């Protein structure tokens, strides 16, 4: 039924739980997974006003890229241990929901397995919800893991 499953991960235990479920589904379906990490910009836009020193900015970017490699690598190792083919994707963005939907489209994914932090309506109102925005914009089915 599914051939390619997109799994957005952020390094949290919740996203790891979603990744485990995606790997299990992929193994059962004979599918592959695409593991995606949406990296936040190393410095918020308002810091540009202060103008970070170039060396500090580069150090922040290196640390973020290393964290991304570890987050993706952990899920790839989990998939490989189960005999599931996994590829990775990453991008730097303030809009992870857009990156998730675009990656699903570009990589030909037919399912997105994504975690939610399960915040109530007030939490979503104040903080937003990547998962809700993905549900609203995705062209493919989305399996939400709480």
N, C-alpha and C positions, 0 to 999 in steps of 0.2 A: 504494500500500500504506500509506504513512504520510501523515498529513495535517498533524500538528502535532508538532514535535520539541522537547523541552525540553533546553536546554544549560546546565547549571550551570557557572559560571566563577568563578575566584578571582584572575585576573590573571596566573597563572603561565604559563610557556611550555607546560606540559603541558595546561592547560585551553584555551589558544589552539589547540593542535593538535587537541583534541577538537572545538572550535568549528568549525575549518576542515572537518573531516570531516562534522560535522552540516550545515554549509552546503552542502557537495557533495551529501550525501544528499537534502537538501531540494530543491535545484535539480533533481536527477535525478527525484525523486518528485513534483515540483510541490507540495511541502509548504511550510509556514511554520515558523519557529523561534520559540521563546520563550527568551530569554536571561535566566538567573536568577543573581543574586549574593546569597549569604547573608553579610551583613555581621556581623562579630563585634561584640558590645557594645563601646563605646568604652573602658570601664573594667571590668576584671574585678570580679566580685561582691565579692571580699575587699577591694577598695579602698574600698568603701562604709564599711568600718569606720574607715578613716582619714579619710573624708569629703573628697573632692576639692572644691576651690574651684569654685563654679558657673561662673566664666569659663573655667577650665581644662577642665572637663567639656564645656562648649559648644564650645570650640575643638577638642577631640578629636572630638566628634560631627560638626562641620562638615568636618574633614579626612577623616573616614571616609566621609561622604556624597559628597564630591568624588571620592574614590578610586573609590567605587561607580559614580558617573556615568561616569568615564573607562573603567573596566573594561567596563561595559555598552555604552558608546558605541563602543568599539573593535570589538566583535563585531558590533554593528548595522551599522557602516560596512563591515565585511567581507562581511556578508550582502547589503547593498544593492549593493555592487560586483558581486555575482554574480546580481543580480536576484531575490533571495530576500526575502520579507517577514519582518521581525523585529519582535517586540514584546519589552518588557522587564518584569521583575519583580524585586523586591528585598525583603529583610526583615532585621531585626536579630534574631539568634538565637545561642544557644550550641549549638543542635541543627540544624545545616544539613541533615542527612539527613531530619529531619522536615519541614523547609520544602520540600525538594526533592520528596518524595513528595506532600505536600499541594498544591504548585503544579502538579505533573503532573495530579493529580486535578481540581483547581479549573479549570485551563485546558484540560482535555480533551486532554491530550497522549497520543499513542499510542506514543511512544518517548522514552527518556532516553538522551542521549549524554553520558557523563561520563568524565573522566580519572581515572587512579589513579597514585599515586606509586610503586607497585610495591614497597612495603616487604614484607619477609618476615614470617613469622608472629610473630617476636619484636617487630618494629616495630609490627605491628597490635595485639599484646597491650599494649604499653607506651603507644602513642599513639592507638590506635583507628583506624578507617578509615571515613570518610564513605561511600566507595563500597561497602564491604561492607555497611554498614547499609542503604544504598539498595537494594542487591541483595536483601537479606532482606525488605524491607518494600514494595517497589514493586509496584503492581498492573499495571504495563505493562512491556514488555520493556526491558532496559537493555543498551546497547552500551558496553562498557568499553574505553577507549583508553589504552594504556600508552605 
